[in-house]
Amino acid sequence: MLIPHDTRIALDTVVDLVNTAPETDQGDGLANVAALYEFARGHDISGVGELGHRDLKGVQDVRGRFAEIFAATDARSAAEMVNELVAAAGTTPQLTDHDGYDWHVHYFAPGASIADHLAADCGMALAFIVVAGEQERLRRCEAPDCGRAFVDLSRNRSRRYCDSRTCGNRLHVAAYRARRKEAAG
């Protein structure tokens, strides 16, 4: 699946945003305005001015809507949710080539809040996945104690864990030890 650079960045951002939810093993990654500033800095979100509690609440709401899209059981449901989210953000597609990046499209309106910025750009990235008929690539980790979101970009759609080095290895080692114990016992 060929994904443009800006869409890939937006997909990574939406995954990281969904994974800040309080129900993750790390608690609420967006519990305060300082955490929101750190998220914006860490994801190079352009045009972020002064942020306040209203911005924090808006981003937390958008995060919940994105989580619902990841949980959608079919493309039609996902499409309806993406359409609502992107429409509410007041998208204004613009071609831009800033910060050393080649031409790409920003979907948020100039001066948009950070919540609308994320809803528009990340919503359009999710729309790209749905339009490509790849909605099943929006997944949750299958490790019993994890459930973090990820986008399965593997060629054969076989990825099962958010991170093969942590969740995947941990479960494979546990299964190996169980087999060894059974064989020895």
Residue pairs with C-beta under 8 A, 6 or more apart in sequence:
1 132
1 134
1 137
1 153
3 11
3 128
3 153
4 104
5 101
5 102
5 104
6 101
6 104
6 105
7 124
7 125
7 128
9 43
9 44
10 121
10 122
10 124
10 125
11 122
11 125
11 126
11 129
11 151
12 43
13 43
13 45
13 118
13 121
13 122
14 66
14 118
14 122
14 125
14 126
15 149
15 150
15 151
16 39
16 42
16 43
17 30
17 39
17 59
17 62
17 63
17 66
17 118
17 122
18 63
18 66
18 67
18 70
18 149
19 29
19 148
19 149
19 162
20 28
20 29
20 30
20 35
20 39
20 63
21 28
21 29
21 63
21 64
21 67
22 28
22 31
23 147
24 147
24 148
25 145
25 146
28 35
29 35
29 39
30 36
30 39
30 56
30 59
30 60
30 63
32 56
33 51
33 52
33 53
33 55
33 56
36 51
36 55
36 56
36 59
36 114
37 48
37 51
39 45
39 59
40 48
40 51
40 114
44 99
45 114
45 117
45 118
46 98
46 99
46 106
47 110
47 111
47 112
47 117
48 114
48 117
51 114
55 113
55 114
55 115
58 113
58 114
58 115
58 116
59 114
59 115
59 118
61 115
62 85
62 115
62 118
62 119
65 81
65 84
65 85
65 119
66 85
66 122
66 126
67 149
68 81
69 78
69 81
69 82
69 85
69 126
69 138
70 138
70 139
70 140
70 149
71 140
72 78
72 81
72 135
72 138
74 135
75 130
75 133
75 135
78 126
78 130
78 135
78 138
79 127
79 130
82 123
82 126
82 127
82 130
85 119
85 123
86 107
86 119
86 120
86 123
86 124
86 127
88 116
88 119
89 107
89 108
89 109
89 112
89 115
89 116
89 117
89 119
89 120
89 123
90 109
90 112
90 116
90 120
91 107
91 108
91 109
91 120
91 124
92 107
92 108
92 109
92 110
93 105
93 106
93 107
94 105
94 106
94 107
94 110
95 103
95 104
95 105
96 103
96 104
96 105
96 106
97 103
97 104
105 124
106 120
106 121
107 120
107 121
107 123
107 124
108 116
108 117
108 119
108 120
108 121
109 116
109 120
112 120
126 138
129 135
129 137
129 138
129 151
136 152
136 157
137 151
137 152
137 153
137 157
138 149
138 151
139 149
139 150
139 151
139 152
139 159
140 147
140 148
140 149
140 150
141 147
141 148
141 149
141 150
141 160
141 161
141 162
141 163
141 167
142 160
142 161
142 167
143 161
143 162
143 167
143 168
143 170
143 171
146 161
146 162
146 167
148 162
148 167
149 162
150 159
150 162
152 158
152 159
153 159
160 168
161 167
161 168
161 171
